[in-house]
Amino acid sequence: MMLASSYASADTLCKAGKIDKIETDASGNLLVVVADGSYAFSAKEFFPIIYSAYNDNRSFFVYGNGCANGSLASRFAIR
């Protein structure tokens, strides 16, 4: 089963793999670390889904317009 945060768009796949760490920044964004990349998520309604993927050790796919480390991710998928 694959879950996605939004419909497919022109975003590129930034990173895929297991979530290594989850933190919350000073702005309340969820920072997700996958391999050597860190990506921010601001939509709080998806935080429980991301935490569940982390707890279940699921594969996590991060999509965005810019894939710079620490950038805001626009979409994600879980497998």
Backbone as numpy.savetxt, mean C-alpha at the origin, in Angstrom:
# Nx Ny Nz CAx CAy CAz Cx Cy Cz
-8.22 -14.63 -4.26 -9.05 -13.46 -4.26 -8.17 -12.22 -4.26
-8.50 -11.25 -5.06 -7.73 -10.01 -5.11 -8.64 -8.85 -4.75
-8.17 -8.01 -3.86 -8.89 -6.81 -3.47 -8.13 -5.60 -3.99
-8.84 -4.60 -4.43 -8.19 -3.39 -4.92 -8.90 -2.17 -4.36
-8.14 -1.10 -4.19 -8.70 0.10 -3.59 -9.43 0.98 -4.59
-9.22 0.77 -5.86 -9.93 1.56 -6.86 -9.87 0.84 -8.20
-10.60 1.34 -9.15 -10.64 0.75 -10.48 -9.30 0.96 -11.18
-8.96 0.06 -12.09 -7.69 0.14 -12.82 -7.54 1.49 -13.52
-6.34 2.02 -13.47 -6.07 3.29 -14.13 -4.67 3.23 -14.74
-4.13 4.37 -15.08 -2.83 4.43 -15.74 -1.66 4.36 -14.76
-1.93 4.12 -13.49 -0.86 4.02 -12.50 0.05 2.85 -12.83
1.29 2.95 -12.37 2.24 1.87 -12.57 2.44 1.09 -11.28
2.85 -0.15 -11.43 3.16 -0.98 -10.27 4.47 -0.48 -9.68
4.42 -0.02 -8.44 5.61 0.50 -7.78 6.37 -0.61 -7.06
5.65 -1.46 -6.35 6.31 -2.48 -5.54 5.33 -3.61 -5.29
5.86 -4.83 -5.19 5.04 -5.99 -4.86 5.81 -6.87 -3.90
5.11 -7.45 -2.95 5.74 -8.36 -1.99 4.98 -8.35 -0.68
5.55 -8.98 0.31 4.95 -9.01 1.64 5.21 -7.68 2.35
4.29 -7.25 3.18 4.46 -6.02 3.96 5.44 -6.30 5.09
6.52 -5.52 5.15 7.53 -5.69 6.19 7.19 -4.93 7.46
6.58 -3.75 7.30 6.31 -2.91 8.46 5.20 -1.92 8.13
4.43 -1.56 9.16 3.39 -0.54 9.03 3.58 0.47 10.15
3.53 1.76 9.78 3.65 2.85 10.75 2.61 3.91 10.42
2.38 4.81 11.35 1.52 5.97 11.11 2.38 7.21 11.24
2.29 8.11 10.24 3.09 9.34 10.32 2.34 10.42 11.10
2.97 11.57 11.25 2.40 12.68 12.03 1.10 13.21 11.42
0.91 13.02 10.12 -0.31 13.49 9.45 -1.45 12.48 9.51
-1.19 11.31 10.08 -2.22 10.28 10.16 -2.25 9.34 8.98
-1.28 9.48 8.07 -1.18 8.56 6.94 -0.60 7.24 7.40
-0.98 6.17 6.74 -0.42 4.86 7.04 0.78 4.66 6.12
1.95 4.42 6.70 3.16 4.17 5.92 3.39 2.67 5.86
3.42 2.14 4.66 3.58 0.71 4.44 4.94 0.46 3.81
5.73 -0.41 4.42 7.06 -0.74 3.90 6.99 -2.12 3.25
7.34 -2.15 1.96 7.42 -3.39 1.19 8.82 -3.44 0.60
9.59 -4.44 0.99 10.99 -4.57 0.56 11.75 -3.30 0.91
12.27 -2.59 -0.08 13.06 -1.38 0.18 12.27 -0.10 -0.09
10.96 -0.21 -0.22 10.14 0.96 -0.51 9.12 1.25 0.57
8.86 2.53 0.80 7.88 2.97 1.78 6.84 3.82 1.06
5.56 3.52 1.26 4.49 4.23 0.57 3.42 4.65 1.55
2.84 5.82 1.33 1.84 6.39 2.24 0.44 6.19 1.69
-0.49 5.89 2.59 -1.90 5.77 2.25 -2.67 6.70 3.16
-3.58 7.51 2.58 -4.31 8.49 3.38 -5.78 8.12 3.60
-6.31 7.20 2.81 -7.72 6.82 2.93 -7.92 5.87 4.11
-8.38 6.42 5.21 -8.50 5.66 6.46 -9.43 4.45 6.36
-10.38 4.48 5.43 -11.29 3.35 5.29 -10.58 2.08 4.81
-9.38 2.23 4.25 -8.62 1.06 3.79 -7.60 0.56 4.81
-7.40 1.31 5.88 -6.40 0.90 6.89 -6.67 -0.51 7.42
-7.92 -0.87 7.79 -8.15 -2.23 8.30 -7.81 -3.32 7.28
-8.06 -3.04 6.00 -7.74 -4.02 4.96 -6.23 -4.20 4.85
-5.49 -3.09 4.93 -4.03 -3.16 4.85 -3.46 -3.89 6.07
-3.98 -3.59 7.26 -3.54 -4.29 8.46 -3.83 -5.79 8.36
-4.97 -6.15 7.80 -5.33 -7.55 7.63 -4.36 -8.26 6.69
-3.98 -7.59 5.61 -3.01 -8.16 4.67 -1.67 -8.39 5.36
-1.28 -7.44 6.21 -0.03 -7.57 6.96 -0.10 -8.74 7.94
-1.18 -8.82 8.70 -1.34 -9.89 9.69 -1.42 -11.28 9.06
-2.01 -11.36 7.87 -2.15 -12.64 7.18 -0.98 -12.96 6.26
0.03 -12.07 6.23 1.23 -12.26 5.40 0.89 -12.44 3.92
-0.05 -11.62 3.43 -0.49 -11.70 2.04 0.43 -10.86 1.15
0.42 -11.16 -0.14 1.16 -10.36 -1.11 0.44 -9.04 -1.31
1.21 -7.95 -1.33 0.68 -6.60 -1.40 1.28 -5.90 -2.61
0.45 -5.31 -3.44 0.89 -4.63 -4.65 0.56 -3.14 -4.52
1.56 -2.29 -4.70 1.39 -0.84 -4.55 1.46 -0.20 -5.93
0.49 0.65 -6.25 0.44 1.36 -7.52 0.46 2.86 -7.25
1.05 3.62 -8.18 1.08 5.06 -8.02 1.51 5.76 -9.29
1.33 7.07 -9.32 1.79 7.87 -10.46 3.30 8.07 -10.40
3.81 8.27 -9.21 5.24 8.38 -8.99 5.63 7.35 -7.95
6.65 6.60 -8.22 7.00 5.50 -7.33 8.16 5.83 -6.41
8.38 7.11 -6.14 9.49 7.50 -5.27 9.24 6.99 -3.85
10.30 6.60 -3.19 10.21 6.12 -1.82 9.55 7.18 -0.94
8.54 6.79 -0.18 7.83 7.71 0.69 6.68 8.44 0.04
6.44 8.18 -1.25 5.38 8.90 -1.95 4.00 8.36 -1.60
2.98 9.14 -1.93 1.60 8.76 -1.69 1.19 7.74 -2.75
0.71 6.60 -2.30 0.25 5.56 -3.22 -1.20 5.83 -3.58
-1.56 5.59 -4.82 -2.93 5.86 -5.23 -3.81 4.62 -5.17
-3.22 3.45 -5.33 -3.99 2.21 -5.32 -3.16 1.08 -4.72
-3.86 0.01 -4.36 -3.17 -1.20 -3.92 -4.01 -2.41 -4.26
-3.39 -3.55 -4.26 -4.09 -4.82 -4.45 -3.48 -5.83 -3.48
-4.28 -6.80 -3.10 -3.84 -7.84 -2.17 -4.14 -9.18 -2.80
-3.18 -10.07 -2.70 -3.41 -11.42 -3.22 -3.05 -12.42 -2.17
